[in-house]
């Protein structure tokens, strides 16, 4: 390879790397925000259960804290390799496999 071709190849790889890093940051930010919202809602729910003396749900809330936050993605690829996120299309895809 000549120098200009090599330089062009390195620049292309850098752009791909930058795009990948941006996508990673967005995913981390998305799941981090989801975790914060989940924890905030759990704190409020636990506090309400404590105030109204609902011991059963209070213990359930403590057990949920032990399990921790488990993010769920609702996006899958269909047979055309397109990303699908609505539940009807996802269920239709699973029916084909089962």
Secondary structure, DSSP 8 states (H G I E B T S, - for coil): --HHHHHHHHHHHHHHHHHHHHHHHHHHHHHHHHHHHHHHHHHHHHHHHHHTT-HHHHHHHHHHHHH--------EE-TTS-EE-SHHHHHHHHHHH-
